[in-house]
């Protein structure tokens, strides 16, 4: 599958800017309820983590090398062993996000339009 890298990177930059803007009031003394802002920030953080994971996967790297904190804390609280595979987790996230950035299939021998598409 070909991935539209420039669009992926543009979406990452746009999300980074939205997160920066959203976090500015969270860094100051709160003068109003901030639950909605925090919830919105958490949603954006999850989205950008998925995009970072796809970008890393395309480079044959892992974005997440440690299990999510919620999973670690839950296993510790329940006293059950933590079974988590970083490579499998990153692959599943990348496979979930990749269809959003799929380029149309190119005929054999024809380069992608943007010249930067990678095979995944």
N, CA, C and O atoms as a GROMACS GRO file, in nm:
protein
  480
    1UNK      N    1   0.085  -0.117   0.000
    1UNK     CA    2   0.000   0.000   0.000
    1UNK      C    3   0.090   0.124   0.000
    1UNK      O    4   0.189   0.129   0.073
    2UNK      N    5   0.056   0.222  -0.080
    2UNK     CA    6   0.128   0.348  -0.084
    2UNK      C    7   0.062   0.446   0.012
    2UNK      O    8  -0.061   0.453   0.021
    3UNK      N    9   0.145   0.519   0.085
    3UNK     CA   10   0.097   0.615   0.184
    3UNK      C   11   0.131   0.757   0.138
    3UNK      O   12   0.242   0.782   0.090
    4UNK      N   13   0.037   0.847   0.153
    4UNK     CA   14   0.057   0.987   0.118
    4UNK      C   15   0.132   1.056   0.232
    4UNK      O   16   0.072   1.114   0.322
    5UNK      N   17   0.265   1.047   0.228
    5UNK     CA   18   0.351   1.100   0.334
    5UNK      C   19   0.332   1.251   0.352
    5UNK      O   20   0.318   1.296   0.466
    6UNK      N   21   0.333   1.331   0.246
    6UNK     CA   22   0.316   1.475   0.268
    6UNK      C   23   0.186   1.511   0.340
    6UNK      O   24   0.184   1.600   0.426
    7UNK      N   25   0.078   1.442   0.306
    7UNK     CA   26  -0.049   1.469   0.376
    7UNK      C   27  -0.043   1.424   0.521
    7UNK      O   28  -0.094   1.493   0.609
    8UNK      N   29   0.020   1.310   0.547
    8UNK     CA   30   0.037   1.262   0.684
    8UNK      C   31   0.118   1.364   0.764
    8UNK      O   32   0.079   1.399   0.876
    9UNK      N   33   0.228   1.410   0.709
    9UNK     CA   34   0.312   1.507   0.780
    9UNK      C   35   0.241   1.640   0.799
    9UNK      O   36   0.258   1.705   0.902
   10UNK      N   37   0.162   1.682   0.701
   10UNK     CA   38   0.084   1.806   0.716
   10UNK      C   39  -0.020   1.792   0.828
   10UNK      O   40  -0.040   1.885   0.905
   11UNK      N   41  -0.084   1.676   0.835
   11UNK     CA   42  -0.182   1.653   0.942
   11UNK      C   43  -0.114   1.651   1.078
   11UNK      O   44  -0.170   1.702   1.176
   12UNK      N   45   0.005   1.593   1.086
   12UNK     CA   46   0.080   1.593   1.212
   12UNK      C   47   0.111   1.736   1.254
   12UNK      O   48   0.090   1.773   1.369
   13UNK      N   49   0.162   1.817   1.160
   13UNK     CA   50   0.194   1.957   1.193
   13UNK      C   51   0.069   2.033   1.237
   13UNK      O   52   0.074   2.112   1.332
   14UNK      N   53  -0.044   2.010   1.169
   14UNK     CA   54  -0.168   2.080   1.205
   14UNK      C   55  -0.214   2.040   1.345
   14UNK      O   56  -0.257   2.124   1.423
   15UNK      N   57  -0.206   1.910   1.375
   15UNK     CA   58  -0.246   1.864   1.509
   15UNK      C   59  -0.152   1.919   1.616
   15UNK      O   60  -0.196   1.958   1.724
   16UNK      N   61  -0.022   1.923   1.587
   16UNK     CA   62   0.073   1.980   1.683
   16UNK      C   63   0.038   2.125   1.714
   16UNK      O   64   0.044   2.166   1.830
   17UNK      N   65   0.001   2.201   1.613
   17UNK     CA   66  -0.036   2.342   1.634
   17UNK      C   67  -0.165   2.352   1.715
   17UNK      O   68  -0.174   2.435   1.805
   18UNK      N   69  -0.263   2.269   1.685
   18UNK     CA   70  -0.389   2.270   1.762
   18UNK      C   71  -0.363   2.236   1.908
   18UNK      O   72  -0.423   2.296   1.997
   19UNK      N   73  -0.275   2.140   1.932
   19UNK     CA   74  -0.245   2.100   2.070
   19UNK      C   75  -0.174   2.214   2.143
   19UNK      O   76  -0.207   2.244   2.258
   20UNK      N   77  -0.077   2.278   2.077
   20UNK     CA   78  -0.008   2.392   2.139
   20UNK      C   79  -0.107   2.501   2.178
   20UNK      O   80  -0.102   2.554   2.289
   21UNK      N   81  -0.197   2.534   2.087
   21UNK     CA   82  -0.297   2.638   2.112
   21UNK      C   83  -0.389   2.598   2.226
   21UNK      O   84  -0.421   2.680   2.313
   22UNK      N   85  -0.432   2.473   2.227
   22UNK     CA   86  -0.524   2.425   2.329
   22UNK      C   87  -0.458   2.419   2.467
   22UNK      O   88  -0.524   2.443   2.568
   23UNK      N   89  -0.329   2.388   2.472
   23UNK     CA   90  -0.262   2.371   2.601
   23UNK      C   91  -0.223   2.504   2.666
   23UNK      O   92  -0.197   2.507   2.786
   24UNK      N   93  -0.219   2.613   2.590
   24UNK     CA   94  -0.180   2.741   2.649
   24UNK      C   95  -0.263   2.776   2.772
   24UNK      O   96  -0.205   2.806   2.877
   25UNK      N   97  -0.396   2.774   2.764
   25UNK     CA   98  -0.472   2.807   2.886
   25UNK      C   99  -0.458   2.701   2.995
   25UNK      O  100  -0.477   2.732   3.113
   26UNK      N  101  -0.427   2.579   2.960
   26UNK     CA  102  -0.411   2.475   3.061
   26UNK      C  103  -0.284   2.494   3.142
   26UNK      O  104  -0.273   2.443   3.254
   27UNK      N  105  -0.188   2.567   3.088
   27UNK     CA  106  -0.062   2.591   3.158
   27UNK      C  107  -0.070   2.707   3.257
   27UNK      O  108   0.020   2.725   3.339
   28UNK      N  109  -0.176   2.785   3.249
   28UNK     CA  110  -0.194   2.900   3.338
   28UNK      C  111  -0.286   2.862   3.453
   28UNK      O  112  -0.346   2.755   3.453
   29UNK      N  113  -0.297   2.951   3.549
   29UNK     CA  114  -0.392   2.930   3.658
   29UNK      C  115  -0.532   2.926   3.600
   29UNK      O  116  -0.572   3.013   3.522
   30UNK      N  117  -0.606   2.826   3.639
   30UNK     CA  118  -0.739   2.808   3.583
   30UNK      C  119  -0.837   2.905   3.648
   30UNK      O  120  -0.846   2.914   3.770
   31UNK      N  121  -0.908   2.977   3.565
   31UNK     CA  122  -1.007   3.072   3.614
   31UNK      C  123  -1.148   3.030   3.575
   31UNK      O  124  -1.246   3.098   3.606
   32UNK      N  125  -1.157   2.917   3.508
   32UNK     CA  126  -1.286   2.864   3.464
   32UNK      C  127  -1.275   2.712   3.458
   32UNK      O  128  -1.164   2.660   3.461
   33UNK      N  129  -1.386   2.641   3.449
   33UNK     CA  130  -1.378   2.495   3.437
   33UNK      C  131  -1.301   2.456   3.310
   33UNK      O  132  -1.323   2.512   3.203
   34UNK      N  133  -1.211   2.360   3.324
   34UNK     CA  134  -1.125   2.321   3.212
   34UNK      C  135  -1.146   2.176   3.170
   34UNK      O  136  -1.069   2.123   3.089
   35UNK      N  137  -1.250   2.110   3.222
   35UNK     CA  138  -1.272   1.969   3.191
   35UNK      C  139  -1.291   1.946   3.041
   35UNK      O  140  -1.237   1.851   2.985
   36UNK      N  141  -1.366   2.033   2.976
   36UNK     CA  142  -1.390   2.018   2.832
   36UNK      C  143  -1.260   2.035   2.754
   36UNK      O  144  -1.234   1.962   2.658
   37UNK      N  145  -1.179   2.132   2.795
   37UNK     CA  146  -1.051   2.157   2.728
   37UNK      C  147  -0.958   2.038   2.748
   37UNK      O  148  -0.890   1.996   2.654
   38UNK      N  149  -0.955   1.984   2.869
   38UNK     CA  150  -0.870   1.867   2.896
   38UNK      C  151  -0.916   1.747   2.814
   38UNK      O  152  -0.834   1.673   2.759
   39UNK      N  153  -1.046   1.727   2.806
   39UNK     CA  154  -1.098   1.614   2.728
   39UNK      C  155  -1.064   1.631   2.580
   39UNK      O  156  -1.027   1.535   2.513
   40UNK      N  157  -1.076   1.753   2.531
   40UNK     CA  158  -1.041   1.780   2.391
   40UNK      C  159  -0.892   1.754   2.368
   40UNK      O  160  -0.854   1.697   2.266
   41UNK      N  161  -0.809   1.797   2.463
   41UNK     CA  162  -0.664   1.775   2.452
   41UNK      C  163  -0.633   1.625   2.450
   41UNK      O  164  -0.549   1.581   2.371
   42UNK      N  165  -0.699   1.548   2.535
   42UNK     CA  166  -0.674   1.404   2.537
   42UNK      C  167  -0.711   1.339   2.404
   42UNK      O  168  -0.641   1.250   2.356
   43UNK      N  169  -0.821   1.383   2.345
   43UNK     CA  170  -0.861   1.331   2.214
   43UNK      C  171  -0.758   1.363   2.107
   43UNK      O  172  -0.724   1.277   2.025
   44UNK      N  173  -0.708   1.487   2.106
   44UNK     CA  174  -0.605   1.524   2.009
   44UNK      C  175  -0.476   1.449   2.034
   44UNK      O  176  -0.406   1.410   1.940
   45UNK      N  177  -0.443   1.428   2.161
   45UNK     CA  178  -0.320   1.353   2.194
   45UNK      C  179  -0.329   1.210   2.141
   45UNK      O  180  -0.230   1.156   2.090
   46UNK      N  181  -0.445   1.149   2.153
   46UNK     CA  182  -0.462   1.013   2.100
   46UNK      C  183  -0.450   1.011   1.948
   46UNK      O  184  -0.390   0.920   1.892
   47UNK      N  185  -0.507   1.112   1.882
   47UNK     CA  186  -0.499   1.119   1.736
   47UNK      C  187  -0.354   1.136   1.689
   47UNK      O  188  -0.310   1.068   1.596
   48UNK      N  189  -0.282   1.226   1.754
   48UNK     CA  190  -0.146   1.251   1.708
   48UNK      C  191  -0.055   1.134   1.740
   48UNK      O  192   0.040   1.106   1.666
   49UNK      N  193  -0.081   1.064   1.850
   49UNK     CA  194  -0.003   0.945   1.881
   49UNK      C  195  -0.020   0.841   1.771
   49UNK      O  196   0.077   0.776   1.731
   50UNK      N  197  -0.142   0.824   1.722
   50UNK     CA  198  -0.166   0.729   1.613
   50UNK      C  199  -0.091   0.771   1.487
   50UNK      O  200  -0.035   0.686   1.418
   51UNK      N  201  -0.089   0.901   1.456
   51UNK     CA  202  -0.018   0.948   1.337
   51UNK      C  203   0.133   0.933   1.354
   51UNK      O  204   0.202   0.895   1.259
   52UNK      N  205   0.185   0.963   1.473
   52UNK     CA  206   0.328   0.941   1.500
   52UNK      C  207   0.362   0.793   1.485
   52UNK      O  208   0.469   0.758   1.434
   53UNK      N  209   0.272   0.708   1.531
   53UNK     CA  210   0.295   0.564   1.521
   53UNK      C  211   0.303   0.519   1.376
   53UNK      O  212   0.391   0.442   1.339
   54UNK      N  213   0.212   0.568   1.293
   54UNK     CA  214   0.216   0.534   1.150
   54UNK      C  215   0.345   0.584   1.088
   54UNK      O  216   0.410   0.511   1.013
   55UNK      N  217   0.382   0.707   1.117
   55UNK     CA  218   0.504   0.764   1.057
   55UNK      C  219   0.626   0.684   1.099
   55UNK      O  220   0.714   0.656   1.016
   56UNK      N  221   0.634   0.645   1.225
   56UNK     CA  222   0.746   0.565   1.273
   56UNK      C  223   0.745   0.427   1.206
   56UNK      O  224   0.850   0.376   1.166
   57UNK      N  225   0.628   0.367   1.194
   57UNK     CA  226   0.615   0.233   1.134
   57UNK      C  227   0.664   0.234   0.989
   57UNK      O  228   0.728   0.140   0.944
   58UNK      N  229   0.633   0.341   0.918
   58UNK     CA  230   0.679   0.352   0.779
   58UNK      C  231   0.831   0.359   0.770
   58UNK      O  232   0.890   0.325   0.668
   59UNK      N  233   0.894   0.403   0.877
   59UNK     CA  234   1.040   0.410   0.884
   59UNK      C  235   1.100   0.285   0.947
   59UNK      O  236   1.219   0.279   0.975
   60UNK      N  237   1.015   0.185   0.970
   60UNK     CA  238   1.055   0.060   1.036
   60UNK      C  239   1.106   0.086   1.178
   60UNK      O  240   1.203   0.026   1.223
   61UNK      N  241   1.036   0.176   1.247
   61UNK     CA  242   1.068   0.209   1.384
   61UNK      C  243   0.942   0.196   1.468
   61UNK      O  244   0.832   0.178   1.415
   62UNK      N  245   0.958   0.206   1.600
   62UNK     CA  246   0.844   0.199   1.691
   62UNK      C  247   0.826   0.334   1.759
   62UNK      O  248   0.923   0.391   1.808
   63UNK      N  249   0.705   0.384   1.761
   63UNK     CA  250   0.677   0.508   1.834
   63UNK      C  251   0.660   0.476   1.982
   63UNK      O  252   0.720   0.541   2.068
   64UNK      N  253   0.579   0.378   2.010
   64UNK     CA  254   0.555   0.337   2.150
   64UNK      C  255   0.640   0.217   2.182
   64UNK      O  256   0.628   0.112   2.118
   65UNK      N  257   0.726   0.232   2.281
   65UNK     CA  258   0.809   0.119   2.321
   65UNK      C  259   0.771   0.068   2.460
   65UNK      O  260   0.816  -0.038   2.502
   66UNK      N  261   0.687   0.143   2.530
   66UNK     CA  262   0.638   0.104   2.662
   66UNK      C  263   0.486   0.089   2.655
   66UNK      O  264   0.420   0.160   2.579
   67UNK      N  265   0.430  -0.001   2.734
   67UNK     CA  266   0.284  -0.014   2.733
   67UNK      C  267   0.218   0.114   2.783
   67UNK      O  268   0.277   0.189   2.860
   68UNK      N  269   0.096   0.139   2.739
   68UNK     CA  270   0.024   0.258   2.787
   68UNK      C  271   0.012   0.256   2.940
   68UNK      O  272  -0.005   0.150   3.001
   69UNK      N  273   0.020   0.372   3.000
   69UNK     CA  274   0.016   0.385   3.146
   69UNK      C  275  -0.110   0.321   3.204
   69UNK      O  276  -0.103   0.255   3.308
   70UNK      N  277  -0.224   0.341   3.139
   70UNK     CA  278  -0.349   0.283   3.189
   70UNK      C  279  -0.338   0.131   3.201
   70UNK      O  280  -0.382   0.072   3.300
   71UNK      N  281  -0.278   0.069   3.101
   71UNK     CA  282  -0.262  -0.076   3.102
   71UNK      C  283  -0.166  -0.120   3.213
   71UNK      O  284  -0.194  -0.215   3.285
   72UNK      N  285  -0.055  -0.050   3.226
   72UNK     CA  286   0.041  -0.083   3.333
   72UNK      C  287  -0.024  -0.070   3.470
   72UNK      O  288  -0.010  -0.159   3.554
   73UNK      N  289  -0.094   0.041   3.492
   73UNK     CA  290  -0.158   0.066   3.621
   73UNK      C  291  -0.266  -0.038   3.651
   73UNK      O  292  -0.277  -0.085   3.764
   74UNK      N  293  -0.345  -0.072   3.549
   74UNK     CA  294  -0.451  -0.171   3.569
   74UNK      C  295  -0.395  -0.307   3.606
   74UNK      O  296  -0.443  -0.372   3.698
   75UNK      N  297  -0.292  -0.349   3.534
   75UNK     CA  298  -0.232  -0.480   3.562
   75UNK      C  299  -0.170  -0.481   3.702
   75UNK      O  300  -0.182  -0.580   3.775
   76UNK      N  301  -0.104  -0.372   3.738
   76UNK     CA  302  -0.043  -0.363   3.870
   76UNK      C  303  -0.150  -0.368   3.978
   76UNK      O  304  -0.134  -0.439   4.077
   77UNK      N  305  -0.260  -0.293   3.961
   77UNK     CA  306  -0.367  -0.289   4.060
   77UNK      C  307  -0.436  -0.424   4.074
   77UNK      O  308  -0.476  -0.462   4.184
   78UNK      N  309  -0.450  -0.497   3.963
   78UNK     CA  310  -0.515  -0.627   3.968
   78UNK      C  311  -0.420  -0.740   4.004
   78UNK      O  312  -0.464  -0.852   4.033
   79UNK      N  313  -0.291  -0.710   4.004
   79UNK     CA  314  -0.192  -0.812   4.036
   79UNK      C  315  -0.177  -0.917   3.928
   79UNK      O  316  -0.140  -1.031   3.956
   80UNK      N  317  -0.204  -0.879   3.804
   80UNK     CA  318  -0.188  -0.973   3.693
   80UNK      C  319  -0.064  -0.934   3.612
   80UNK      O  320  -0.028  -0.817   3.606
   81UNK      N  321   0.000  -1.032   3.552
   81UNK     CA  322   0.120  -1.000   3.473
   81UNK      C  323   0.082  -0.920   3.348
   81UNK      O  324  -0.022  -0.940   3.287
   82UNK      N  325   0.170  -0.831   3.313
   82UNK     CA  326   0.148  -0.747   3.195
   82UNK      C  327   0.204  -0.818   3.074
   82UNK      O  328   0.324  -0.848   3.068
   83UNK      N  329   0.119  -0.844   2.977
   83UNK     CA  330   0.162  -0.903   2.850
   83UNK      C  331   0.135  -0.800   2.741
   83UNK      O  332   0.020  -0.773   2.707
   84UNK      N  333   0.243  -0.744   2.688
   84UNK     CA  334   0.230  -0.638   2.588
   84UNK      C  335   0.347  -0.650   2.492
   84UNK      O  336   0.462  -0.663   2.534
   85UNK      N  337   0.320  -0.646   2.364
   85UNK     CA  338   0.423  -0.657   2.262
   85UNK      C  339   0.427  -0.526   2.185
   85UNK      O  340   0.332  -0.492   2.115
   86UNK      N  341   0.537  -0.452   2.198
   86UNK     CA  342   0.549  -0.319   2.137
   86UNK      C  343   0.534  -0.326   1.985
   86UNK      O  344   0.464  -0.243   1.926
   87UNK      N  345   0.599  -0.422   1.922
   87UNK     CA  346   0.593  -0.431   1.776
   87UNK      C  347   0.449  -0.458   1.730
   87UNK      O  348   0.401  -0.395   1.636
   88UNK      N  349   0.382  -0.551   1.795
   88UNK     CA  350   0.244  -0.582   1.757
   88UNK      C  351   0.151  -0.463   1.780
   88UNK      O  352   0.065  -0.434   1.696
   89UNK      N  353   0.168  -0.394   1.891
   89UNK     CA  354   0.085  -0.277   1.922
   89UNK      C  355   0.104  -0.169   1.816
   89UNK      O  356   0.007  -0.116   1.764
   90UNK      N  357   0.230  -0.136   1.784
   90UNK     CA  358   0.258  -0.033   1.685
   90UNK      C  359   0.203  -0.073   1.547
   90UNK      O  360   0.149   0.011   1.476
   91UNK      N  361   0.218  -0.200   1.512
   91UNK     CA  362   0.166  -0.247   1.383
   91UNK      C  363   0.014  -0.231   1.376
   91UNK      O  364  -0.038  -0.185   1.274
   92UNK      N  365  -0.056  -0.268   1.483
   92UNK     CA  366  -0.202  -0.258   1.483
   92UNK      C  367  -0.248  -0.113   1.470
   92UNK      O  368  -0.342  -0.083   1.396
   93UNK      N  369  -0.182  -0.023   1.541
   93UNK     CA  370  -0.219   0.118   1.532
   93UNK      C  371  -0.192   0.170   1.391
   93UNK      O  372  -0.276   0.238   1.333
   94UNK      N  373  -0.074   0.138   1.337
   94UNK     CA  374  -0.038   0.183   1.202
   94UNK      C  375  -0.137   0.128   1.099
   94UNK      O  376  -0.178   0.200   1.008
   95UNK      N  377  -0.175   0.002   1.112
   95UNK     CA  378  -0.270  -0.057   1.018
   95UNK      C  379  -0.409   0.007   1.029
   95UNK      O  380  -0.482   0.014   0.930
   96UNK      N  381  -0.444   0.053   1.147
   96UNK     CA  382  -0.574   0.118   1.166
   96UNK      C  383  -0.575   0.256   1.100
   96UNK      O  384  -0.677   0.297   1.044
   97UNK      N  385  -0.463   0.328   1.106
   97UNK     CA  386  -0.456   0.465   1.055
   97UNK      C  387  -0.422   0.470   0.906
   97UNK      O  388  -0.466   0.561   0.835
   98UNK      N  389  -0.344   0.375   0.859
   98UNK     CA  390  -0.292   0.377   0.721
   98UNK      C  391  -0.400   0.396   0.614
   98UNK      O  392  -0.376   0.471   0.519
   99UNK      N  393  -0.516   0.332   0.622
   99UNK     CA  394  -0.615   0.351   0.515
   99UNK      C  395  -0.656   0.497   0.494
   99UNK      O  396  -0.698   0.534   0.384
  100UNK      N  397  -0.646   0.578   0.596
  100UNK     CA  398  -0.680   0.721   0.583
  100UNK      C  399  -0.581   0.794   0.494
  100UNK      O  400  -0.613   0.901   0.440
  101UNK      N  401  -0.462   0.739   0.478
  101UNK     CA  402  -0.356   0.806   0.402
  101UNK      C  403  -0.314   0.727   0.278
  101UNK      O  404  -0.207   0.751   0.221
  102UNK      N  405  -0.397   0.633   0.239
  102UNK     CA  406  -0.364   0.549   0.124
  102UNK      C  407  -0.370   0.631  -0.005
  102UNK      O  408  -0.465   0.706  -0.028
  103UNK      N  409  -0.268   0.615  -0.087
  103UNK     CA  410  -0.267   0.674  -0.221
  103UNK      C  411  -0.336   0.578  -0.316
  103UNK      O  412  -0.335   0.457  -0.292
  104UNK      N  413  -0.394   0.627  -0.423
  104UNK     CA  414  -0.448   0.534  -0.522
  104UNK      C  415  -0.334   0.449  -0.577
  104UNK      O  416  -0.222   0.497  -0.593
  105UNK      N  417  -0.363   0.325  -0.605
  105UNK     CA  418  -0.260   0.236  -0.659
  105UNK      C  419  -0.207   0.292  -0.790
  105UNK      O  420  -0.283   0.340  -0.875
  106UNK      N  421  -0.076   0.285  -0.806
  106UNK     CA  422  -0.011   0.334  -0.926
  106UNK      C  423   0.011   0.216  -1.021
  106UNK      O  424   0.038   0.105  -0.975
  107UNK      N  425  -0.001   0.238  -1.151
  107UNK     CA  426   0.032   0.131  -1.245
  107UNK      C  427   0.180   0.093  -1.228
  107UNK      O  428   0.261   0.178  -1.191
  108UNK      N  429   0.216  -0.033  -1.255
  108UNK     CA  430   0.355  -0.076  -1.238
  108UNK      C  431   0.451   0.015  -1.314
  108UNK      O  432   0.426   0.051  -1.430
  109UNK      N  433   0.560   0.050  -1.249
  109UNK     CA  434   0.663   0.130  -1.313
  109UNK      C  435   0.637   0.279  -1.311
  109UNK      O  436   0.725   0.357  -1.349
  110UNK      N  437   0.518   0.323  -1.268
  110UNK     CA  438   0.487   0.466  -1.265
  110UNK      C  439   0.515   0.518  -1.124
  110UNK      O  440   0.463   0.463  -1.027
  111UNK      N  441   0.596   0.624  -1.110
  111UNK     CA  442   0.625   0.677  -0.976
  111UNK      C  443   0.503   0.746  -0.916
  111UNK      O  444   0.417   0.793  -0.991
  112UNK      N  445   0.493   0.751  -0.784
  112UNK     CA  446   0.382   0.821  -0.722
  112UNK      C  447   0.388   0.970  -0.755
  112UNK      O  448   0.495   1.024  -0.783
  113UNK      N  449   0.272   1.035  -0.752
  113UNK     CA  450   0.264   1.176  -0.790
  113UNK      C  451   0.354   1.264  -0.704
  113UNK      O  452   0.420   1.354  -0.755
  114UNK      N  453   0.357   1.238  -0.572
  114UNK     CA  454   0.434   1.324  -0.485
  114UNK      C  455   0.580   1.283  -0.475
  114UNK      O  456   0.661   1.357  -0.418
  115UNK      N  457   0.616   1.168  -0.528
  115UNK     CA  458   0.754   1.122  -0.529
  115UNK      C  459   0.807   1.078  -0.394
  115UNK      O  460   0.925   1.043  -0.384
  116UNK      N  461   0.724   1.077  -0.290
  116UNK     CA  462   0.774   1.043  -0.156
  116UNK      C  463   0.698   0.928  -0.092
  116UNK      O  464   0.719   0.901   0.026
  117UNK      N  465   0.612   0.860  -0.163
  117UNK     CA  466   0.533   0.754  -0.103
  117UNK      C  467   0.621   0.635  -0.067
  117UNK      O  468   0.714   0.602  -0.140
  118UNK      N  469   0.591   0.573   0.043
  118UNK     CA  470   0.664   0.455   0.088
  118UNK      C  471   0.573   0.335   0.084
  118UNK      O  472   0.451   0.348   0.096
  119UNK      N  473   0.630   0.220   0.066
  119UNK     CA  474   0.552   0.095   0.077
  119UNK      C  475   0.543   0.058   0.223
  119UNK      O  476   0.640   0.069   0.297
  120UNK      N  477   0.424   0.012   0.265
  120UNK     CA  478   0.413  -0.035   0.404
  120UNK      C  479   0.365  -0.178   0.406
  120UNK      O  480   0.350  -0.237   0.514
   0.00000   0.00000   0.00000
